[in-house]
């Protein structure tokens, strides 16, 4: 999210919503921004030639994989590029399927 919002010229917006998942034992967390988009963010990163490697999504994937192995509920993540009516990048949407466990 930060990679898409920070380089944006004007103020960016981030929306976070939570709703029931497709299965009874999961919920979906949706994080959506109106940033520069995935492809443009990748290009900017390549141009900067920074030695910094962002680990946020990899850490999230690893944690979801561990949860999936432990409780086998089909948790995971999806990253979707948002485009406007003209096909231009209009942001990014991340969907996280997270288990809901009552104790």
Buried (B, 14 or more C-beta within 10 A) or exposed (E): BEBBBEBBEEEBEBEEEEEEBEEEEBBBBBBBBBBBBBEBBEEBBEEEEEEEEEEEEEEEEEEBEEBBEEEEBEBBBEEEEBEEEEEEBBBBBBBBBBBEEEE
